[in-house]
Amino acid sequence: MIGLDASARAALARAALDVAAQKAWRAVKLADLAAAADRPITDFYPAVLSDALDCIEEAFDRAMAEGELDDGQNVRDRLFDLIMRRFEAMEPHRAALGVIEAGRDGDPVALAAAHQRHVRAARWTLTLAGLDADGMGGQARAQGLAVIIGQARAAWRGDDAGDFAKTMSSLDKNLRRAEEMFGRFAGFETRAPVTIGAGANRAE
């Protein structure tokens, strides 16, 4: 995010999740988040409230890079495992995310912004999986994977707390469908994952 360093982004994400667990998101101001983070509001210049949502999603993206991947996995299974890491990072914040997302389904601007965040998550997922996320082909892959992530997220909202049954079912079904429909174009041929490690910033 322009103008904010990694520490400020992580602090803004944590504060947003903490505050959202306590009050309606539509009533939250950036000053509330600064107070919750115990930092002066100037630390978050030039952010606005909606940037806090980007910081939250960025924290979940970073969680996908925690831990190594199995070199022997096929691409579909690699994508599945990476995306499930993201949902596992989201799970402790289920209540807060429910508050933030309440009413969003009827707001086309909020839905468009959410899709763009899923596109960013998809591009990072592709990168970690060792697939091309650049150029026209990479952008097409990212757009398709973003839809799959969004569908899995809708399923996750319907899961019982701590139960990823619906999430995993949606994700597996749609990744298999993408593999069958697009095959090599979608990058499902065997590729080696990139080397990733621990130490990512989580919104905890």
N, CA and C of each residue as an Amber inpcrd file, in Angstrom:
protein
   612
   0.8510000  -1.1950000   0.0000000   0.0000000   0.0000000   0.0000000
   0.8840000   1.2400000   0.0000000   0.5780000   2.1830000  -0.8490000
   1.3920000   3.3810000  -0.9880000   1.4330000   4.1510000   0.3290000
   2.6510000   4.4710000   0.7790000   2.8100000   5.3290000   1.9430000
   2.8300000   4.6230000   3.2760000   2.5140000   3.3310000   3.3080000
   2.5270000   2.6070000   4.5760000   3.5590000   1.4940000   4.5300000
   4.3860000   1.4070000   5.5760000   5.3610000   0.3260000   5.6260000
   4.6880000  -0.9470000   6.1500000   5.4260000  -2.0470000   6.1480000
   4.8470000  -3.3370000   6.5200000   4.3270000  -3.3320000   7.9540000
   5.0420000  -2.6580000   8.8510000   4.6130000  -2.6080000  10.2450000
   3.2710000  -1.8930000  10.3850000   3.1100000  -0.7670000   9.6840000
   1.8590000  -0.0110000   9.7550000   0.7090000  -0.7960000   9.1280000
   0.9740000  -1.5110000   8.0330000  -0.0760000  -2.3030000   7.3890000
  -0.5530000  -3.4170000   8.3180000   0.4150000  -4.0910000   8.9550000
   0.0460000  -5.1740000   9.8690000  -0.7270000  -4.6310000  11.0730000
  -0.3100000  -3.4780000  11.5950000  -1.0030000  -2.8770000  12.7310000
  -2.4190000  -2.4660000  12.3520000  -2.5890000  -1.9210000  11.1600000
  -3.9090000  -1.4990000  10.7060000  -4.8250000  -2.7050000  10.5360000
  -4.2820000  -3.8080000  10.0170000  -5.0840000  -5.0220000   9.8560000
  -5.5410000  -5.5580000  11.2100000  -4.6210000  -5.6480000  12.1620000
  -4.9820000  -6.1610000  13.4880000  -6.0160000  -5.2730000  14.1580000
  -5.8310000  -3.9580000  14.0570000  -6.7710000  -3.0270000  14.6850000
  -8.1530000  -3.1360000  14.0520000  -8.2210000  -3.2600000  12.7330000
  -9.4970000  -3.3590000  12.0480000 -10.2560000  -4.6090000  12.4840000
  -9.5460000  -5.7250000  12.5970000 -10.2040000  -6.9600000  13.0270000
 -10.6510000  -6.8640000  14.4800000  -9.8460000  -6.2390000  15.3260000
 -10.2250000  -6.0780000  16.7310000 -11.4670000  -5.2050000  16.8690000
 -11.4800000  -4.0820000  16.1510000 -12.6060000  -3.1500000  16.2620000
 -13.8720000  -3.7550000  15.6490000 -13.7270000  -4.4440000  14.5230000
 -14.8960000  -5.0270000  13.8530000 -15.5670000  -6.0910000  14.7070000
 -14.8250000  -6.6980000  15.6020000 -15.4110000  -7.7020000  16.4860000
 -16.2680000  -7.0590000  17.5770000 -16.2120000  -5.7270000  17.6770000
 -16.8990000  -5.0350000  18.7610000 -18.0000000  -4.0880000  18.3210000
 -17.9740000  -3.6210000  17.0680000 -18.9730000  -2.6500000  16.6260000
 -19.2280000  -2.7730000  15.1340000 -20.3390000  -2.2170000  14.6860000
 -20.6990000  -2.2690000  13.2720000 -19.6430000  -1.5640000  12.4420000
 -19.2310000  -2.1880000  11.3490000 -18.1560000  -1.6350000  10.5370000
 -18.5190000  -0.2810000   9.9610000 -19.7720000  -0.0800000   9.6050000
 -20.1770000   1.1980000   8.9980000 -20.0120000   2.3650000   9.9680000
 -19.8930000   2.0600000  11.2520000 -19.7190000   3.1230000  12.2480000
 -18.2590000   3.3790000  12.5850000 -17.3520000   2.5950000  11.9860000
 -15.9230000   2.7030000  12.3200000 -15.2660000   3.8370000  11.5380000
 -14.3780000   4.5580000  12.1810000 -13.5670000   5.6050000  11.5580000
 -12.0920000   5.2070000  11.6570000 -11.2900000   5.8050000  10.7930000
  -9.8600000   5.5120000  10.8390000  -9.2770000   5.8640000  12.2050000
  -9.8020000   6.9050000  12.8300000  -9.3260000   7.2930000  14.1680000
  -9.5640000   6.1730000  15.1730000 -10.6610000   5.4160000  15.0180000
 -10.9240000   4.2830000  15.9130000  -9.8430000   3.2230000  15.7660000
  -9.3950000   3.0000000  14.5270000  -8.3730000   1.9960000  14.2910000
  -7.0250000   2.4440000  14.8470000  -6.7390000   3.7250000  14.7040000
  -5.4940000   4.2530000  15.2610000  -5.4880000   4.0960000  16.7780000
  -6.6310000   4.3740000  17.4120000  -6.7230000   4.2310000  18.8620000
  -6.5540000   2.7700000  19.2770000  -7.1790000   1.8640000  18.5230000
  -7.0670000   0.4380000  18.8340000  -5.6370000  -0.0610000  18.6570000
  -4.9290000   0.5150000  17.6970000  -3.5290000   0.1400000  17.4650000
  -2.5800000   0.8410000  18.4160000  -3.1040000   1.7880000  19.1920000
  -2.2930000   2.5900000  20.1090000  -1.1780000   3.3080000  19.3580000
  -1.5760000   3.8860000  18.2110000  -0.6270000   4.6310000  17.3820000
  -1.2930000   5.9210000  16.9370000  -0.5120000   6.9790000  16.7190000
  -1.1100000   8.2250000  16.2140000  -1.6640000   7.9960000  14.8110000
  -2.7360000   8.6680000  14.4970000  -3.3700000   8.4810000  13.1980000
  -2.4200000   8.8460000  12.0580000  -1.4620000   9.7310000  12.3370000
  -0.5020000  10.1220000  11.2980000   0.3730000   8.9480000  10.8460000
   0.4700000   7.9060000  11.6770000   1.2310000   6.7180000  11.2730000
   0.6030000   6.0330000  10.0710000  -0.6910000   6.3170000   9.8420000
  -1.4080000   5.6360000   8.7760000  -1.6660000   6.5280000   7.5600000
  -1.0910000   7.7050000   7.5430000  -1.2020000   8.5620000   6.3520000
  -0.5110000   7.8740000   5.1780000  -1.1300000   7.8580000   3.9790000
  -2.3610000   8.5200000   3.5530000  -3.5630000   7.5810000   3.4800000
  -3.6490000   6.6080000   4.3690000  -4.7210000   5.6060000   4.3070000
  -6.0890000   6.2080000   4.5990000  -7.1080000   5.5780000   4.0600000
  -8.5000000   5.8270000   4.4140000  -9.0530000   4.5050000   4.9300000
 -10.2720000   4.5150000   5.4360000 -10.8030000   3.3280000   6.1010000
 -10.7870000   2.1000000   5.1940000 -11.1520000   2.2710000   3.9330000
 -11.2110000   1.1150000   3.0400000  -9.8380000   0.4590000   2.8590000
  -8.7670000   1.2230000   3.0690000  -7.4270000   0.6470000   2.9740000
  -7.1920000  -0.3960000   4.0610000  -7.9240000  -0.2790000   5.1720000
  -7.7750000  -1.2750000   6.2350000  -8.1930000  -2.6560000   5.7350000
  -9.1830000  -2.6970000   4.8430000  -9.6090000  -3.9800000   4.2910000
  -8.5220000  -4.5790000   3.4160000  -7.8250000  -3.7310000   2.6670000
  -6.6910000  -4.2140000   1.8780000  -5.6160000  -4.7970000   2.8000000
  -5.3730000  -4.1320000   3.9270000  -4.3580000  -4.6120000   4.8620000
  -4.7540000  -5.9620000   5.4560000  -6.0320000  -6.1290000   5.7590000
  -6.5070000  -7.4100000   6.2830000  -6.2700000  -8.5190000   5.2700000
  -6.6960000  -8.2670000   4.0360000  -6.5530000  -9.2930000   3.0100000
  -5.0780000  -9.5720000   2.7060000  -4.2510000  -8.5470000   2.7850000
  -2.8130000  -8.7420000   2.5750000  -2.2400000  -9.6620000   3.6440000
  -2.6950000  -9.5000000   4.8900000  -2.2180000 -10.3650000   5.9710000
  -2.5840000 -11.8200000   5.6970000  -3.7830000 -12.0490000   5.1690000
  -4.1880000 -13.4160000   4.8460000  -3.3920000 -13.9450000   3.6450000
  -3.0900000 -13.0610000   2.6910000  -2.2390000 -13.4770000   1.5680000
  -0.8790000 -13.9320000   2.0720000  -0.3130000 -13.1700000   2.9890000
   1.0150000 -13.4920000   3.5060000   1.0180000 -14.8410000   4.2290000
  -0.1130000 -15.2050000   4.8250000  -0.1960000 -16.4780000   5.5430000
   0.0110000 -17.6640000   4.6090000  -0.2570000 -17.4910000   3.3210000
  -0.0700000 -18.5890000   2.3780000   1.3940000 -18.9500000   2.2140000
   2.2850000 -18.0280000   2.5340000   3.7200000 -18.2590000   2.3680000
   4.3680000 -18.8510000   3.6110000   3.5560000 -19.2070000   4.5930000
   4.1000000 -19.7830000   5.8260000   4.1950000 -21.3000000   5.6690000
   5.4060000 -21.8230000   5.7210000   5.5990000 -23.2540000   5.5790000
   5.9920000 -23.6350000   4.1660000   6.5220000 -24.8150000   4.0120000
   6.9810000 -25.2920000   2.7150000   5.8790000 -26.0520000   1.9900000
   6.0710000 -26.2440000   0.6940000   5.1530000 -27.0250000  -0.1220000
   5.8070000 -28.3500000  -0.4820000   4.9720000 -29.3240000  -0.7670000
   5.4370000 -30.6410000  -1.1810000   5.8150000 -30.6060000  -2.6570000
   7.0870000 -30.8260000  -2.9520000   7.5510000 -30.7940000  -4.3390000
   6.8620000 -31.8400000  -5.2020000   6.3530000 -32.8990000  -4.5770000
   5.7330000 -33.9710000  -5.3420000   4.2700000 -33.7340000  -5.6750000
   3.6900000 -32.6590000  -5.1670000   2.2820000 -32.3830000  -5.4390000
   2.0640000 -31.9690000  -6.8860000   0.8840000 -32.3250000  -7.4260000
   0.5210000 -31.7480000  -8.7130000   0.0590000 -30.3160000  -8.4920000
  -0.0930000 -29.5760000  -9.5650000  -0.3850000 -28.1450000  -9.4490000
  -1.7260000 -27.8950000  -8.7690000  -2.7320000 -28.7020000  -9.1300000
  -4.0480000 -28.4960000  -8.5210000  -3.9910000 -28.6470000  -7.0090000
  -3.3170000 -29.6840000  -6.5230000  -3.2180000 -29.8950000  -5.0810000
  -2.4040000 -28.7870000  -4.4100000  -1.4050000 -28.2780000  -5.1240000
  -0.5890000 -27.1920000  -4.5900000  -1.4380000 -25.9360000  -4.4090000
  -2.2410000 -25.6180000  -5.4180000  -3.1300000 -24.4590000  -5.3170000
  -4.1340000 -24.6480000  -4.1870000  -4.6690000 -25.8550000  -4.0850000
  -5.6330000 -26.1550000  -3.0270000  -5.0180000 -25.9020000  -1.6520000
  -3.8190000 -26.4240000  -1.4160000  -3.1810000 -26.2720000  -0.1100000
  -2.8670000 -24.8150000   0.2070000  -2.4000000 -24.0680000  -0.7770000
  -2.0880000 -22.6600000  -0.5520000  -3.3370000 -21.8680000  -0.1820000
  -4.4070000 -22.0770000  -0.9230000  -5.6340000 -21.3220000  -0.6590000
  -6.2390000 -21.7210000   0.6820000  -6.1330000 -23.0040000   1.0510000
  -6.6620000 -23.4180000   2.3520000  -5.8570000 -22.8050000   3.4910000
  -4.5730000 -22.5540000   3.2830000  -3.8050000 -21.8330000   4.3070000
  -4.4320000 -20.4660000   4.5660000  -4.9140000 -19.8540000   3.5140000
  -5.5250000 -18.5320000   3.6400000  -6.7950000 -18.6080000   4.4950000
  -7.6220000 -19.6210000   4.2290000  -8.8480000 -19.7660000   5.0180000
  -8.5390000 -20.1350000   6.4640000  -7.4960000 -20.9020000   6.6910000
  -7.0970000 -21.2220000   8.0590000  -6.6690000 -19.9670000   8.8140000
  -6.0020000 -19.0390000   8.1220000  -5.6160000 -17.7770000   8.7470000
  -6.8410000 -16.9010000   9.0210000  -7.8600000 -17.0150000   8.1760000
  -9.0780000 -16.2300000   8.3520000  -9.9430000 -16.7380000   9.4930000
  -9.8970000 -18.0350000   9.7570000 -10.8490000 -18.6720000  10.6730000
 -10.9170000 -18.0260000  12.0570000  -9.7850000 -17.6790000  12.6980000
  -9.8990000 -17.0590000  14.0260000 -10.6180000 -15.7080000  14.0040000
 -10.7710000 -15.1290000  12.8310000 -11.3850000 -13.8070000  12.7020000
 -12.7630000 -13.8980000  12.0360000 -13.3760000 -15.0640000  12.1210000
 -14.6610000 -15.2920000  11.4520000 -15.7050000 -14.2540000  11.8500000
 -15.8450000 -13.9840000  13.1390000 -16.8700000 -13.0450000  13.6110000
 -16.6150000 -11.6390000  13.0740000 -15.3670000 -11.1770000  13.1630000
 -15.0390000  -9.8320000  12.6920000 -15.2510000  -9.7120000  11.1960000
 -14.8490000 -10.7210000  10.4390000 -15.0350000 -10.6710000   8.9900000
 -16.5130000 -10.6850000   8.6290000 -17.3170000 -11.3960000   9.4140000
 -18.7600000 -11.3840000   9.1780000 -19.3440000  -9.9980000   9.3520000
 -18.8670000  -9.2660000  10.3670000 -19.3290000  -7.8950000  10.5870000
 -18.9140000  -6.9950000   9.4260000 -17.6680000  -7.1160000   8.9960000
 -17.1600000  -6.2760000   7.9120000 -17.9190000  -6.5300000   6.6140000
 -18.2310000  -7.7960000   6.3510000 -18.8550000  -8.1570000   5.0920000
 -20.3730000  -8.0570000   5.1090000 -20.9600000  -7.7860000   6.2630000
 -22.4150000  -7.7000000   6.3620000 -22.9590000  -6.6190000   5.4200000
 -23.9010000  -6.9940000   4.5970000 -24.5190000  -6.0500000   3.6770000
 -23.7480000  -5.8060000   2.4080000 -22.5600000  -6.4080000   2.2640000
 -21.7310000  -6.1400000   1.0950000 -22.3220000  -6.7360000  -0.1750000
 -23.0670000  -7.8280000  -0.0500000 -23.5880000  -8.5040000  -1.2390000
 -24.4870000  -7.5960000  -2.0710000 -25.0710000  -6.5720000  -1.4690000
 -25.9320000  -5.6570000  -2.2140000 -25.2360000  -4.3850000  -2.6510000
 -23.9420000  -4.3120000  -2.4610000 -23.1740000  -3.1070000  -2.7830000
 -22.2180000  -3.4180000  -3.9260000 -22.5290000  -2.9800000  -5.1480000
 -21.6760000  -3.3290000  -6.2970000 -20.2560000  -2.7880000  -6.1780000
 -20.0840000  -1.6270000  -5.5570000 -18.7370000  -1.0660000  -5.3950000
 -17.9180000  -1.9480000  -4.4460000 -18.5340000  -2.3630000  -3.3470000
 -17.8320000  -3.2190000  -2.3840000 -17.5250000  -4.5790000  -2.9950000
 -18.4480000  -5.0970000  -3.7970000 -18.2230000  -6.3930000  -4.4430000
 -17.0800000  -6.3120000  -5.4440000 -17.0150000  -5.2190000  -6.1920000
 -15.9270000  -5.0430000  -7.1560000 -14.5890000  -4.9510000  -6.4380000
 -14.5580000  -4.2200000  -5.3160000 -13.3220000  -4.0980000  -4.5440000
 -12.9010000  -5.4530000  -3.9700000 -13.8890000  -6.2310000  -3.5160000
 -13.5880000  -7.5600000  -2.9760000 -13.0110000  -8.4610000  -4.0570000
 -13.5560000  -8.3640000  -5.2650000 -13.0310000  -9.1890000  -6.3590000
 -11.5880000  -8.8080000  -6.6740000 -11.2780000  -7.5250000  -6.6670000
  -9.9110000  -7.1070000  -6.9400000  -8.9470000  -7.6220000  -5.8700000
  -9.4160000  -7.6930000  -4.6290000  -8.5710000  -8.2620000  -3.5780000
  -8.3570000  -9.7520000  -3.8140000  -9.3880000 -10.4210000  -4.3320000
  -9.2360000 -11.8390000  -4.6490000  -8.3080000 -12.0370000  -5.8450000
  -8.3080000 -11.1000000  -6.7830000  -7.3700000 -11.1750000  -7.9060000
  -5.9440000 -11.0620000  -7.3890000  -5.7190000 -10.1320000  -6.4660000
  -4.3820000  -9.9950000  -5.8760000  -3.9920000 -11.2760000  -5.1560000
  -4.9260000 -11.8600000  -4.4030000  -4.6460000 -13.1200000  -3.7130000
  -4.3470000 -14.2240000  -4.7190000  -5.0850000 -14.2380000  -5.8240000
  -4.8860000 -15.2670000  -6.8450000  -3.5100000 -15.1420000  -7.4880000
  -3.0840000 -13.9280000  -7.7830000  -1.7680000 -13.7330000  -8.4030000
  -0.6660000 -14.1940000  -7.4530000  -0.8210000 -13.9370000  -6.1760000
   0.1680000 -14.3650000  -5.1990000   0.1600000 -15.8840000  -5.0760000
  -1.0380000 -16.4790000  -5.1060000  -1.1540000 -17.9390000  -5.0560000
  -0.4370000 -18.5700000  -6.2400000  -0.6830000 -18.0340000  -7.4320000
  -0.0210000 -18.5500000  -8.6340000   1.4930000 -18.4300000  -8.5210000
   1.9570000 -17.3000000  -8.0110000   3.3930000 -17.0790000  -7.8570000
   4.0020000 -18.1040000  -6.9100000   3.3600000 -18.3220000  -5.7570000
   3.8710000 -19.2850000  -4.7880000   3.8530000 -20.7050000  -5.3410000
   2.8800000 -20.9840000  -6.2030000   2.7510000 -22.3200000  -6.7930000
   3.7170000 -22.5330000  -7.9460000   4.4550000 -21.4850000  -8.3270000
   5.4150000 -21.5990000  -9.4110000   4.8150000 -21.4110000 -10.7860000
   3.6470000 -20.7510000 -10.8470000   2.9710000 -20.5220000 -12.1200000
   3.1250000 -19.0630000 -12.5440000   2.9740000 -18.8130000 -13.8270000
   3.0950000 -17.4710000 -14.3710000   1.8800000 -16.6330000 -13.9770000
   2.1360000 -15.4990000 -13.3320000   1.0520000 -14.6010000 -12.9400000
   1.1450000 -13.2700000 -13.6720000   2.0100000 -13.1880000 -14.6870000
   2.2100000 -11.9450000 -15.4270000   1.6830000 -12.0670000 -16.8490000
   1.5890000 -10.9150000 -17.5250000   1.1550000 -10.9080000 -18.9140000
  -0.3170000 -11.2510000 -19.0620000  -0.7620000 -11.3620000 -20.3010000
  -2.1750000 -11.6310000 -20.5610000  -2.5880000 -13.0030000 -20.0450000
  -1.7050000 -14.0040000 -20.2640000  -2.0280000 -15.3430000 -19.7810000
  -2.1140000 -15.3960000 -18.2750000  -1.1460000 -14.7720000 -17.5960000
  -1.1570000 -14.7590000 -16.1480000  -2.3530000 -14.0200000 -15.5830000
  -2.7190000 -12.9110000 -16.2280000  -3.8730000 -12.1560000 -15.7650000
  -5.1480000 -12.9670000 -15.9340000  -5.2530000 -13.7080000 -17.0410000
  -6.4310000 -14.5540000 -17.2570000  -6.5080000 -15.6420000 -16.1850000
  -5.3540000 -16.2570000 -15.8730000  -5.3340000 -17.2620000 -14.8140000
  -5.7660000 -16.6580000 -13.4780000  -5.2280000 -15.4540000 -13.1900000
  -5.5500000 -14.8020000 -11.9160000  -7.0300000 -14.4700000 -11.8200000
  -7.6230000 -14.0030000 -12.9090000  -9.0490000 -13.6850000 -12.8900000
  -9.8720000 -14.9370000 -12.6240000  -9.5060000 -16.0370000 -13.2940000
 -10.2430000 -17.2750000 -13.0840000 -10.0810000 -17.8130000 -11.6800000
  -8.8430000 -17.7800000 -11.1630000  -8.6090000 -18.2740000  -9.8160000
  -9.2660000 -17.3770000  -8.7790000  -9.3550000 -16.0770000  -9.0550000
 -10.0300000 -15.1520000  -8.1360000 -11.4970000 -15.5270000  -7.9730000
 -12.1350000 -15.9180000  -9.0610000 -13.5380000 -16.3490000  -8.9830000
 -13.6470000 -17.5970000  -8.1160000 -12.7110000 -18.5310000  -8.2990000
 -12.7200000 -19.7570000  -7.4950000 -12.5240000 -19.4400000  -6.0160000
 -11.6150000 -18.5100000  -5.7090000 -11.3970000 -18.1050000  -4.3170000
 -12.6570000 -17.4450000  -3.7520000 -13.3010000 -16.5920000  -4.5550000
 -14.5260000 -15.9420000  -4.1010000 -15.6380000 -16.9360000  -3.8270000
 -15.7650000 -17.9620000  -4.6670000 -16.7830000 -18.9840000  -4.4560000
 -16.4870000 -19.7990000  -3.2010000 -15.2120000 -20.1010000  -2.9890000
 -14.8310000 -20.8320000  -1.7770000 -15.0830000 -19.9870000  -0.5350000
 -14.8790000 -18.6760000  -0.6670000 -15.1250000 -17.7880000   0.4810000
 -16.6040000 -17.7450000   0.8250000 -17.4530000 -17.7390000  -0.1830000
 -18.9020000 -17.7780000   0.0690000 -19.2680000 -19.0750000   0.7800000
 -18.6410000 -20.1830000   0.3720000 -18.8840000 -21.4580000   1.0320000
 -18.3710000 -21.4290000   2.4690000 -17.1990000 -20.8050000   2.6690000
 -16.6160000 -20.7010000   4.0150000 -17.5520000 -19.9810000   4.9780000
 -18.2370000 -18.9620000   4.4830000 -19.1710000 -18.2280000   5.3480000
 -20.2950000 -19.1360000   5.8380000 -20.5970000 -20.1790000   5.0740000
 -21.6470000 -21.1070000   5.4740000 -21.1590000 -22.2890000   6.2800000
 -19.8320000 -22.3950000   6.4630000 -19.2830000 -23.4770000   7.2800000
 -19.5400000 -23.2120000   8.7530000 -19.6320000 -24.2860000   9.5310000
 -19.6180000 -24.1340000  10.9750000 -18.2100000 -23.7220000  11.3850000
 -18.1130000 -23.0020000  12.4940000 -16.8070000 -22.5420000  12.9540000
 -15.8650000 -23.7240000  13.1250000 -14.7070000 -23.6200000  12.5050000
 -13.7090000 -24.6680000  12.6130000 -13.9160000 -25.8360000  11.6750000
 -14.9970000 -25.8190000  10.8950000 -15.2920000 -26.9060000   9.9630000
 -15.1670000 -26.3660000   8.5420000 -14.1970000 -26.8600000   7.7890000
 -13.9490000 -26.3600000   6.4390000 -14.5820000 -27.2500000   5.3600000
 -15.5760000 -28.0290000   5.7340000 -16.1360000 -29.0090000   4.7960000
 -16.6650000 -28.3500000   3.5250000 -17.4900000 -27.3280000   3.6610000
 -18.0680000 -26.6580000   2.4910000 -16.9800000 -25.9170000   1.7090000
 -16.0620000 -25.3140000   2.4380000 -14.9710000 -24.5820000   1.7900000
 -14.1420000 -25.5180000   0.9200000 -13.7220000 -26.6330000   1.5020000
 -12.8800000 -27.5750000   0.7740000 -13.6210000 -28.1960000  -0.3980000
 -14.8920000 -28.4730000  -0.2130000 -15.6850000 -29.0560000  -1.3000000
 -15.7780000 -28.0950000  -2.4800000 -16.0700000 -26.8270000  -2.2090000
 -16.1680000 -25.8220000  -3.2700000 -14.8330000 -25.6450000  -3.9730000
 -13.7760000 -25.5420000  -3.1880000 -12.4520000 -25.2940000  -3.7560000
 -12.0020000 -26.4780000  -4.6110000 -12.1610000 -27.6750000  -4.0990000
 -11.7470000 -28.8620000  -4.8420000 -12.5500000 -29.0080000  -6.1390000
 -13.8510000 -28.8390000  -6.0450000 -14.7160000 -28.9830000  -7.2280000
 -14.3390000 -27.9820000  -8.3100000 -14.1310000 -26.7460000  -7.9370000
 -13.8600000 -25.7140000  -8.9420000 -12.4430000 -25.7800000  -9.4990000
 -11.4790000 -26.2020000  -8.6900000 -10.1310000 -26.3940000  -9.2150000
 -10.0970000 -27.5660000 -10.2000000 -10.8350000 -28.6270000  -9.8910000
 -10.9000000 -29.7620000 -10.8130000 -11.5910000 -29.3550000 -12.1130000
 -12.6280000 -28.5680000 -11.9900000 -13.3440000 -28.1050000 -13.1800000
 -12.4270000 -27.2410000 -14.0480000 -11.6460000 -26.3610000 -13.4060000
 -10.7110000 -25.5260000 -14.1620000  -9.6600000 -26.3830000 -14.8520000
  -9.1920000 -27.4030000 -14.1620000  -8.1930000 -28.2920000 -14.7490000
  -8.7630000 -29.0070000 -15.9750000 -10.0030000 -29.4560000 -15.8760000
 -10.6330000 -30.1780000 -16.9880000 -10.9200000 -29.2540000 -18.1710000
 -11.3400000 -28.0140000 -17.8690000 -11.7540000 -27.0990000 -18.9380000
 -10.5740000 -26.4400000 -19.6400000  -9.5440000 -26.0610000 -18.8510000
  -8.4880000 -25.2220000 -19.4120000  -7.1200000 -25.9020000 -19.4770000
  -6.9530000 -26.9730000 -18.7050000  -5.7440000 -27.7640000 -18.7890000
  -4.4650000 -26.9730000 -18.7690000  -3.6630000 -27.1490000 -19.8190000
  -2.3390000 -26.5510000 -19.8810000  -2.3900000 -25.0230000 -19.8440000
  -3.4060000 -24.4140000 -20.4680000  -3.4910000 -22.9510000 -20.4690000
  -3.5710000 -22.4110000 -19.0520000  -4.3130000 -23.1170000 -18.2090000
  -4.4690000 -22.6610000 -16.8290000  -3.2390000 -22.9550000 -15.9860000
  -2.2510000 -23.6480000 -16.5630000  -1.0100000 -23.9020000 -15.8450000
  -1.0400000 -25.1450000 -14.9960000  -1.9240000 -26.1010000 -15.2980000
  -2.0430000 -27.2710000 -14.4520000  -1.0310000 -28.3650000 -14.7830000
  -0.1460000 -28.1100000 -15.7620000   0.9380000 -29.0510000 -15.9700000
   1.8810000 -28.9810000 -14.7670000   2.6350000 -30.0090000 -14.5470000
   3.5070000 -30.0750000 -13.3730000   4.5480000 -28.9650000 -13.4060000
   4.6310000 -28.2120000 -12.3490000   5.6430000 -27.1710000 -12.1800000
   6.2000000 -27.2680000 -10.7670000   7.4370000 -26.8720000 -10.6010000
   8.0180000 -26.8440000  -9.2580000   7.5700000 -25.5810000  -8.5390000
   7.1930000 -25.6860000  -7.2560000   6.8180000 -24.4860000  -6.5040000
   8.0450000 -23.6460000  -6.1990000   7.8160000 -22.3830000  -5.8800000
   8.9260000 -21.5430000  -5.4560000   9.2680000 -21.8770000  -4.0090000
  10.4560000 -21.5060000  -3.5700000  10.8670000 -21.7380000  -2.1890000
  10.2750000 -20.6560000  -1.3140000   9.5150000 -21.0670000  -0.3270000
   8.9020000 -20.1050000   0.5910000   9.2810000 -20.4890000   2.0020000
   9.0980000 -19.5520000   2.9260000   9.4780000 -19.8280000   4.2990000
   8.5570000 -19.1720000   5.2820000   8.8840000 -19.2770000   6.5240000
   8.0510000 -18.7190000   7.5930000   8.3830000 -17.2570000   7.7900000
   7.6550000 -16.6500000   8.7370000   7.9560000 -15.2710000   9.1070000
   7.0300000 -14.2620000   8.4870000   5.9280000 -14.7100000   7.8430000
   4.9900000 -13.7580000   7.2570000   4.2000000 -13.0630000   8.3680000
   3.7580000 -11.8380000   8.0820000   2.9610000 -11.0900000   9.0500000
   1.5090000 -11.5330000   8.9830000   0.9850000 -11.9880000  10.0930000
  -0.4250000 -12.3790000  10.1550000  -1.2190000 -11.3460000  10.9320000
  -2.5310000 -11.3330000  10.6610000  -3.4220000 -10.4520000  11.4180000
  -3.9040000 -11.2200000  12.6350000  -3.0800000 -11.2560000  13.6580000
  -3.4350000 -12.0240000  14.8470000  -3.6510000 -11.0930000  16.0270000
